Amino acid sequence: MRKIQMTVALLASLALSARASVTEARVVVVKGTVTTTAPASSQEQPAVRNAEISVGSSIGTAQKSSILMEPTPGSAVMVLEQSKVVLTADDLKKTGETIIGRKTFLNLSQGKVQAALAHPQNGGVDFKIKTPQCVAAARGTVYSVTTNGNSTTILVGQGSVVVTWTFHGKTYTKIVSAGQELTVFTDGTSTSPDVTVQDLDALRQFAQEAALLLANDESKDRGFPGYFSSPNAGPDTSQTDPGANGTFPGQTSQVTNK
């Protein structure tokens, strides 16, 4: 009986030590006109550098405007022009001061979001972008999601993204790998369009610039070892650098120069 009590006490202490806590997304860079609206509020506030965006807040960008934010250490999200996004979840799971899990959910109703997720040195990453058509989930990945209300397009620059959607009660799942693109339509159909070198280069450039911005932040160590490979391994260009013919390894039929 005493052993059982000790075991229950130990499990309880472990549950308390591995705790999840809600955090805020930090604003890193603002360009143009960007507003945030707090939960249960209708008043828009201008987004400013180093401000914190709480869970439930909505973000809106005007024409020629964008915002780069850091939802959790090791993740960067760029909301591009004329976009509407809601931060629906942003959690850190810790044991003591060690981060062992990160969770971020975004609801994109209009526009485009780019995301870069570093390979975590420890713990897991649960990162999802939801649109009216589907959910795009990733771990250590660089990808973009674009929606216009009638369709959603997912472009992957590094790693892979699991895309799921439901139509007439049936759930569909597709894995989109580096160098690939998937478009999901409101009627439940999907297609894999050709991917341009220019689009992939732009996505890779975003990730590199975001990593530099966060790594150079002097406020504290952001825990940002790099997006493209394991910590200190340097960029992994095996699937993101075009070859002599302008194609990407394993994606010969899908990458085109336009």
Stockholm file with secondary structure:
# STOCKHOLM 1.0

chainA/1-258         MRKIQMTVALLASLALSARASVTEARVVVVKGTVTTTAPASSQEQPAVRNAEISVGSSIGTAQKSSILMEPTPGSAVMVLEQSKVVLTADDLKKTGETIIGRKTFLNLSQGKVQAALAHPQNGGVDFKIKTPQCVAAARGTVYSVTTNGNSTTILVGQGSVVVTWTFHGKTYTKIVSAGQELTVFTDGTSTSPDVTVQDLDALRQFAQEAALLLANDESKDRGFPGYFSSPNAGPDTSQTDPGANGTFPGQTSQVTNK
#=GR chainA/1-258 SS CHHHHHHHHHHHHHHHHEEEEECCEEEEEEESCEEEECTTCCCEEECCTTCEECTTCEEEECTTCEEEEESSTTEEEEECSSCEEEEEEEEEEEETTEEEEEEEEEEEEEEEEEEEECCCSSSEEEEEEECSSCEEEESSCEEEEEECSSEEEEEEEESEEEEEEEETTEEEEEEEETTCEEEEETTSCEECCCEEHHHHHHHHHHHHHHHHHHHTCSSSCCCCCCSSSSTTSCCCCTTTSCCTTSCCTTCTTTEECC
#=GC SS_cons         CHHHHHHHHHHHHHHHHEEEEECCEEEEEEESCEEEECTTCCCEEECCTTCEECTTCEEEECTTCEEEEESSTTEEEEECSSCEEEEEEEEEEEETTEEEEEEEEEEEEEEEEEEEECCCSSSEEEEEEECSSCEEEESSCEEEEEECSSEEEEEEEESEEEEEEEETTEEEEEEEETTCEEEEETTSCEECCCEEHHHHHHHHHHHHHHHHHHHTCSSSCCCCCCSSSSTTSCCCCTTTSCCTTSCCTTCTTTEECC
//
